[in-house]
Amino acid sequence: MSRYDAMIDHTNLRADACDQDMETLCQEARDHGFAMVAVNSVQSALCSALLAGTGVHTGAAIGFPLGQTTIAVKVFETRDAIANGADEIDYVVNLTAVKNGQWDLVKREMTEIVGACRERGVIVKVIFENCYLTDDEKIRLCEIASEVRPDFIKTSTGFGTGGATFEDVALMRENVDPAVKVKAAGGIRDAETFLKMVELGAERIGTSAGVAIMAELAEQGLA
């Protein structure tokens, strides 16, 4: 295992993923020492049980993939996922509120979800879904995150019109407080892209191609 293995959030967020898919995902994460498995919140209990004692976290996606539920619903879903074993939370911002310029609502949502995670010592990541945002909106979200201090801000769900870009990772890293980390996710499928994202400041990489990327890095003598 290399330092790169521990940067990967091993992902299966497909709507049709079954228990066998989760067992495979968790076994691969255990074998490689990945940081976590990224799954829909309904899979939290199963994955948490499969990963017990391994050090690999169970990451639940909240308000996924559209972000279009109320703060109360997202906070409930967050707490429910944690109660079912999730020890990382990735939630999608309210994109309608962002586009409306309702920054107080966006900040309150972030504050309440981060607070619910802090109560239980759970890592929390805020998904911007940059493909729908202007640079000014991305920067404003970075400023809010700098005040609220989630553990990570994240580029994308992987279910929008676009995924992580080099430009967005650089923009986010430049404009958020150094205490807040950056996660790149969406469309990262090869070692070259992975390494460039890391070079630009991403400290977690969300991908369903983690096993293939690690094999490619190993062939290059980098893993």
NUBA-360787 format. One record per residue (C-alpha): residue in three letters; z, x, y; residue number from 1. Coordinates in steps of 0.1 Angstrom, whole numbers. Last residue first. Layout:
koldren/zz/xx/yy/seza
ALA/Z/X/Y/NUM
...
END
This chain:
koldren/zz/xx/yy/seza
ALA/-55/23/27/223
LEU/-77/45/49/222
GLY/-95/65/23/221
GLN/-128/48/31/220
GLU/-129/32/-3/219
ALA/-93/21/3/218
LEU/-104/5/36/217
GLU/-130/-16/18/216
ALA/-105/-27/-9/215
MET/-81/-36/19/214
ILE/-108/-57/36/213
ALA/-117/-74/3/212
VAL/-81/-84/-4/211
GLY/-75/-96/32/210
ALA/-106/-118/33/209
SER/-88/-151/41/208
THR/-78/-136/75/207
GLY/-51/-135/101/206
ILE/-46/-101/115/205
ARG/-12/-91/129/204
GLU/-5/-63/154/203
ALA/-36/-68/175/202
GLY/-38/-41/202/201
LEU/-74/-32/208/200
GLU/-73/-6/180/199
VAL/-60/-32/156/198
MET/-89/-55/164/197
LYS/-113/-26/160/196
LEU/-98/-18/126/195
PHE/-102/-53/113/194
THR/-138/-56/126/193
GLU/-147/-24/107/192
ALA/-128/-34/76/191
ASP/-147/-67/71/190
ARG/-140/-104/72/189
ILE/-124/-113/106/188
GLY/-139/-147/114/187
GLY/-108/-163/128/186
ALA/-75/-146/136/185
ALA/-62/-119/159/184
LYS/-24/-118/165/183
VAL/-10/-103/196/182
LYS/26/-93/202/181
VAL/50/-104/229/180
ALA/74/-77/241/179
PRO/46/-60/260/178
ASP/44/-91/283/177
VAL/10/-108/281/176
ASN/-20/-100/303/175
GLU/-35/-68/289/174
ARG/-29/-77/252/173
MET/-45/-111/258/172
LEU/-76/-98/275/171
ALA/-81/-70/249/170
VAL/-78/-96/220/169
ASP/-101/-119/239/168
GLU/-128/-93/244/167
PHE/-127/-81/208/166
THR/-134/-117/197/165
ALA/-113/-139/174/164
GLY/-129/-171/161/163
GLY/-155/-195/174/162
THR/-163/-233/174/161
GLY/-129/-241/161/160
PHE/-115/-240/126/159
GLY/-105/-203/125/158
THR/-73/-213/142/157
SER/-77/-188/171/156
THR/-65/-160/193/155
LYS/-28/-158/186/154
ILE/2/-151/208/153
PHE/31/-136/190/152
ASP/69/-134/189/151
PRO/73/-162/214/150
ARG/87/-150/247/149
VAL/90/-180/271/148
GLU/82/-162/303/147
SER/55/-138/289/146
ALA/41/-168/269/145
ILE/37/-187/302/144
GLU/18/-157/317/143
CYS/-4/-154/286/142
LEU/-12/-191/288/141
ARG/-23/-186/324/140
ILE/-45/-156/313/139
LYS/-62/-177/286/138
GLU/-68/-205/311/137
ASP/-83/-180/336/136
ASP/-105/-166/309/135
THR/-118/-201/302/134
LEU/-108/-219/270/133
TYR/-124/-238/241/132
CYS/-132/-207/220/131
ASN/-97/-194/228/130
GLU/-78/-215/204/129
PHE/-45/-205/220/128
ILE/-24/-203/188/127
VAL/13/-196/196/126
LYS/32/-176/170/125
VAL/68/-180/159/124
ILE/90/-159/137/123
VAL/120/-178/123/122
GLY/156/-169/130/121
ARG/167/-205/124/120
GLU/177/-215/159/119
ARG/150/-192/173/118
CYS/123/-213/156/117
ALA/135/-245/172/116
GLY/137/-227/205/115
VAL/101/-214/202/114
ILE/90/-250/196/113
GLU/109/-263/225/112
THR/98/-236/250/111
MET/62/-237/239/110
GLU/61/-275/244/109
ARG/79/-272/277/108
LYS/55/-245/289/107
VAL/24/-266/280/106
LEU/39/-296/297/105
ASP/46/-277/328/104
TRP/11/-262/327/103
GLN/-6/-296/329/102
GLY/-39/-280/340/101
ASN/-59/-309/324/100
LYS/-77/-284/302/99
VAL/-44/-269/291/98
ALA/-29/-303/285/97
THR/-59/-313/264/96
LEU/-55/-281/244/95
ASN/-20/-288/234/94
VAL/-11/-255/219/93
VAL/-16/-248/182/92
TYR/14/-237/162/91
ASP/19/-207/139/90
ILE/54/-208/123/89
GLU/70/-181/102/88
ASP/99/-184/78/87
ALA/87/-215/60/86
GLY/111/-226/33/85
ASN/111/-264/33/84
ALA/136/-267/60/83
ILE/114/-244/81/82
ALA/84/-267/76/81
ASP/105/-298/85/80
ARG/118/-280/117/79
THR/83/-272/128/78
GLU/69/-306/119/77
PHE/97/-322/140/76
VAL/90/-299/169/75
LYS/53/-307/167/74
VAL/59/-344/166/73
ALA/83/-343/195/72
ILE/58/-322/216/71
THR/32/-348/210/70
THR/1/-343/188/69
GLN/-33/-328/196/68
GLY/-30/-292/186/67
LEU/-64/-295/169/66
PRO/-60/-273/138/65
PHE/-32/-278/130/64
GLY/-3/-292/149/63
ILE/18/-267/129/62
ALA/6/-240/105/61
ALA/33/-228/82/60
GLY/38/-191/74/59
THR/56/-182/42/58
HIS/68/-146/43/57
VAL/64/-118/19/56
GLY/96/-99/13/55
THR/93/-105/-24/54
GLY/126/-123/-32/53
ALA/111/-158/-32/52
LEU/74/-157/-29/51
LEU/65/-185/-53/50
ALA/94/-206/-41/49
SER/84/-202/-4/48
CYS/48/-209/-14/47
LEU/57/-242/-30/46
ALA/80/-254/-3/45
SER/57/-245/26/44
GLN/25/-261/11/43
VAL/28/-292/33/42
SER/29/-270/63/41
ASN/-7/-258/59/40
VAL/-8/-222/48/39
ALA/-7/-187/62/38
VAL/7/-163/35/37
MET/28/-135/50/36
ALA/31/-98/58/35
PHE/9/-86/30/34
GLY/25/-65/3/33
HIS/-7/-61/-17/32
ASP/4/-75/-50/31
ARG/27/-100/-34/30
ALA/0/-114/-11/29
GLU/-24/-116/-40/28
GLN/1/-135/-61/27
CYS/8/-158/-32/26
LEU/-29/-166/-27/25
THR/-34/-171/-64/24
GLU/-5/-195/-67/23
MET/-16/-213/-36/22
ASP/-51/-218/-50/21
GLN/-35/-231/-83/20
ASP/-15/-256/-63/19
CYS/-46/-270/-47/18
ALA/-65/-262/-15/17
ASP/-87/-291/-5/16
ALA/-79/-291/33/15
ARG/-85/-254/35/14
LEU/-58/-234/52/13
ASN/-58/-204/29/12
THR/-48/-172/47/11
HIS/-32/-139/40/10
ASP/-15/-129/73/9
ILE/-23/-91/72/8
MET/-4/-65/92/7
ALA/17/-53/62/6
ASP/-14/-43/43/5
TYR/-25/-21/72/4
ARG/6/1/70/3
SER/-7/11/36/2
MET/0/0/0/1
END
